[in-house]
């Protein structure tokens, strides 16, 4: 029987002692090579892109990007073991197809079991769905607060409060925020379900608008309207979309012309 293939691993934790302990435990396992260590989420995305590891040992609560947001920003599927000091993320971690979930403090033997499970998963697991990752990144029942977008080698964090409007583009959405546009792999319906319905309205089958960015609704033909945004952008509004907008802002009365 041939020896097991050595695994290439990236360690991500914002606490240096935690990274050192992981290195020590992995050295004891013996068939895992640590190819990079990172102390924050942005560095983690760059390291995974550069080294293409088999295994990602990933803290959940970190500065800048959470562990869930790191996975959302990646363009590849990596066998992931979440490591955290908090147990409230466990169910959501498995909802996004984590290999394992280690609660600090854990033993060397517990990490060995996680690595064994990762070996069984590698090459057979389906990549997590971006919508599921975004949902897991926030407390249960809370609306989305920010969006993580991968743009080439960069990771951009777009605060939801900065969104002016969003348009559908097949299986992608185009996020328009403060004059900049960002393309994200997610459907409009998925994103709509994550946004605060009191602030964001499906104005058209292919458009969501932030009501705080709307300066006026104007009629340009019978039963046809546009939303005029504060930056001058004009986006179409369907009859049902206009009704939803009126309901969300407390029935503002007839459209302004």
N, C-alpha and C positions, 0 to 999 in steps of 0.2 A: 504494500500500500504506500503510495507516494505521500511525502510530507505536505502538510497544509501550506497553501500559498501565504506568504507574508502579507499582512495588511498594512496599507499606508494610512496613517491617522493624522487628523488635525485636532488639536485641543483648543477649546475656546472657553475662557473663564476670566472675568475681570479681576480675580484675586490670585496673585502670584503663588501663595501657599497651596491653593487648590490645584493650580497647574502642576506644581512640583509633585504633589501627591499622586496625581494622575500619571505623570511620567514614571514615578517609582513603581506604581502598581503595574503599568504596562510593561516595564522592563522585566518584572517578574513573570509575566505571561510569556514573553520571549519571542513571539512570532508577529509582533506589531512594531512597525517603525513610525515614530513620530516625525512627520515631515515639516510641521509648522505648529507654532503656538501663538495665540492671539488673546488680547485683553479687551477687545471690543468688537461689536458686530460688523462695522465697516471693514476692519482688518480681516475678519473671518471670511467675508465674501471674497475679498481679494486673494486670500490664501487658498481657498477652495478652487477658485478660478485658475490660479497659477499651478497648484500641485495636483489637482484632480484626485483627491484621496478616495479610499474605499470606505473609510469610517470617519464620522464627525462626532466628537464628544463635545456637547454644546450646552453651555449654561443658558438658562432661560432669561433671568432678569439681569440685564447688563446696561451700561450707559449707551446712549445713541440708538442702537437697534436691539430689540429683544431677540431671543433665540428663534421664536416663530417668524419674526420679520427677516432674520438672516436666511431662513429656508425659503421664504417667499421671494427673496431677491436673487436666489441662485438660479442658474439656467441648466442645472443637471440634478439628477437624483443621487443622493448620497445616503448610505445607511447611517441613520442618526440615533445616537443615544443622548437623551436629554439628561442634564445633571443640574439639580437645583436644591436649595435649602427649604423650598416651600412645596407643600403637597397639593395646593389647590389647582395646579396645572395638569395633574396626572391624566384625568379623563380627556382633556383637550389634546394632550400630547399624543395619545393613542388614536384620537380622531384624525390626526394628520399623519398617521402611519409611522410613528416613531418605532424604532426597533425595541427600545427599552427606556425606562425612566428611573434614574437613580436619585434617591433622596439622601442628601448629605446629613450626617456622615455615613459613608458606606464602606464595606470591607473590600479587600483585594479580591476575595473570592466572589463577591457580588459583581465586581467589574468583570471578572473572568467570565461569568455567566452571560453578561451583557455582550461581551465580545463574541462569545460562542453563538449567541442569537444573531448578531450582526453577520457572521459568516454564513449562517443559514439563509439570511435575507438577501445578501448581495447577489445581484444578477437576476433576482426574481421579483423584487418589490416594485409596485407601481408608484410613480411619483405623486407626492401629495398635491391635492387640488389647491390652486392659489386662493380660491374663495374660502376653503376650510382653514388655511393658514391665517388669512386675514381675520377670520372670526375668532380663531384661537388666541390671537395676539391681544385681545381686549377682554375685560371682565364680562361675564355672562350677562346678556341683556343690555349692555352699553353700546351706543352707536359708535361707529368707526371714528377715530380721532385723527388718523394720519394714514397715508398710503405710501408704500415702498415700491419704487419703480427702478428696474434695471435698465440702464442706458449704456450699452457697450460695456466698458470697464468701470463705469461709475454707478453708484447707487444713490438715487435721489429720494429724499423723504418729503412728501407733499402734505402739509397740514390740511385736513379736510376743510377747515375754516377758510383757507385761501382759495378753494375751488370756486370759480365763477359758473362754469357749466361743463358738462361732460357729454360727449357724443359717441355713439356706437360705430365701430369699424370691424365688422364680422365678429371674430372672437376676441377682439381687443376693444379697449375704450381709449379715447383721447381725452386727457385731463387738461382743461384750460384753467390756469391759475395765475393771476397777476401778470398777464401778458405772455406767459410761457406755456408751451404745450408739451405734454408727456404721454407717451404711448405705453399702455399697460396691458398685459395678457389677462383679460378678465371680461366676462360678458356684462352688458349694461344691467341686465336683470340681477345678476349676482351682486354688483355694486349697489344697486338701488336698495336691496334687502339689508345692506349694512349701514346705510346712511340714515340720519335722523329725518323721519318723514315730516317733521314740523319745519324743517329748514330746506330740505331738498325735495323737489317735485319732478315727477316724470311729465315734462311739458309736452313731449311728443314721443312717438314710439322709439325714436332713436336719440332722444335728448333728455338729460336731467339738468335742471337749473337750480342754482342756489338763490333762494328768494331774497337773501340779503344783497345780492348783486343786481337785482332787477330794479331799474329806475322807473319803468312804465310798461304796461301792456297796451299795444296799439292794434286797431283793426285796420287791415289793408284790403279786405274783401269780405263778402258775406260769410259769416261764420269762420273767417280765417284771421288769425292774430299772430303778432310777433311779440316776443319779449325784448325790450330794449334794455341792455345791460348798462351799468354805470360807465363802462369804458367805450360805449357806443356800439358794441356788437349787437346784432339783431339775429335772434334765433326763432324758428317757427314754433308755434304753440297750437296744438290741436284743441278741438272743442272740449274733449274730456280733460285734456291737460290744463286748460284754463279753469275748468270747474274745480279740479284738484288744487290749483294754486289759490283760488278764491277761498276754498274751504280751509286751507292751511294758514292763510293770513287773516281769517275771520271775516270773509265775505266783504271785499273792498268796494263792492258796487260795480257799476258799469265800467267797461274798459275805458281808459283815458286815450284820447286821440291827439 
